[in-house]
Amino acid sequence: MLDALERKIEQFINELNDETTQKLYAQIPAGKRLRAALILKIAPHTLSSIKLAAIVELIHAASLLHDDVIDDAFMRRNKPSINASFGNKTAIMLGDILYSKGFYELCSIDTKVAQIISNAVTQLSLGEQADVVLSKKFNASKHDYMKMIYQKTASLIEASSEAAALLANKDRVVYRNYGRAIGMAFQIIDDILDITASSKQLGKPAMSDFVEGKTTLPYIYLYEALQENERSKLLSYHGKKLKEQQLAWIEAKFKEHGIIERCIHEAKALALEATLMMQQEGNESLQKIAQDMVDRDF
Amino acid sequence: MLDALERKIEQFINELNDETTQKLYAQIPAGKRLRAALILKIAPHTLSSIKLAAIVELIHAASLLHDDVIDDAFMRRNKPSINASFGNKTAIMLGDILYSKGFYELCSIDTKVAQIISNAVTQLSLGEQADVVLSKKFNASKHDYMKMIYQKTASLIEASSEAAALLANKDRVVYRNYGRAIGMAFQIIDDILDITASSKQLGKPAMSDFVEGKTTLPYIYLYEALQENERSKLLSYHGKKLKEQQLAWIEAKFKEHGIIERCIHEAKALALEATLMMQQEGNESLQKIAQDMVDRDF
């Protein structure tokens, strides 16, 4: 299954008939292929579903290329990012090439599938923009955070599930909801790991998000839990390079108020919801994907 | 006609339902709407043709946003570019939003139209990349230059004409060829004007292209015409900030060998070819577009 996927992606890249693009694309590590795996666990393996899975992975790769430029991220999957190795401009152009090739191939699958996926890309782009806008100051609104991670991360996972269900003549609404739930859980966990994982595991200093101005769910809950004078302290730390002692204070406050546990619980609730949906559908491998996402050390 | 076009574009932007995007989009000057005008002079004014025209203008705007980041261009249509006013990242994200909204809307017109336009966007992105790659050293190959401007500039104009012909049940090949010819003429003229127009007309210093490493058609012909020792001199000027005296030498050599006239002639030949095609089709306004493109002071 995954072999056919990789060959289809390779074929798309070769069809571009451009040496520069082929060389650059070869520098991008493949990643987990989560979206493709979802599609190929929902729909039977036909030319359409394999194409769809390859397209979604191309689009996801394009979004990460632009993402890394926007976030000044120099590592991706434990390798230097394309922008780090070849500059921002190269990453922008390669992203545009992969996006447009993805859209071109989408046209030949099914109109409704093309609409579902391209709408998700709009949401993803709006989410990226919202992430940057929200990072300009401390964001205390859980609603704004949830909307942003829905757009930035969950929308393409949701769309992948829904489009695969459409190809498979399954219940689109159930698979759509499943995709959204695991997409939201995935981003919440990613945001927790930024706090709890070691800098070695992350390939960047811990708590980078907050230093970069990103008020993820743990910080929103922490703000709610703190007293007035502590809140001012937290706000004064936002978006700055912090000293050991300041990082330690935040960590202690997370512990004191059980914030990380609360966030893990929230991610697990989403994963459980997703698991139950797939129990009803009788799809065991999708239950496992949802469970594996949250069954880990934090 | 153009009023309906502007209202459709406005509707697309409003449907994104995002304040940041609306505010930023309002900062982009409308431009000449060449591609939309072509579409609406080829196809009857139906919902589909007006939508297609609006989509192509969104896509064109997106490509210029990324273009200006890649070229470090700070002026666009005599106003500061989005990257100059709001930074590269904002321009990248806004471009992604407009591209994906354009692709989403394309799905609801016609599959073949969607393929023609999205394939042109891939060509356009590959052309942008080729432009950067070619700029790294002096490019003496006319073939590489022509392929690059075809991809970067002519492909979307060609695709607009062809897609409009498809909607209008006209001869796709004729309109496709017409679009390619005026697209090529357009870029050659743009490259000539970089040399012949005043810096005030251009909003940037004259001969910027060569200083930025771009070997446009006049420089390729000049290189061919020069003697060995003069060629070395020209090569030594490539991609550098030049002194008055050095610029004057290039200008004198252009005059001596009649290079600019030769390039104008080549653009006019393309425009004439396009005009003759439309004479046969009996489409006077498209003849006029082709003629107006080259009937100007250089």
Interface residues (C-beta under 8 A of the other chain):
Chain A: L16 D18 T20 T21 H66 V69 I70 N88 K89 T90 I92 M93 L94 D96 I97 Y99 S100 K101 F103 Y104 L106 C107 S108 T111 A114 Q115 S118 N119 V121 T122 L124 S125 L126 E128 Q129 A130 V132 V133
Chain B: L16 D18 T20 T21 H66 V69 I70 N88 K89 T90 I92 M93 L94 D96 I97 Y99 S100 K101 F103 Y104 L106 C107 S108 T111 A114 Q115 S118 N119 V121 T122 L124 S125 L126 E128 Q129 A130 V132 V133
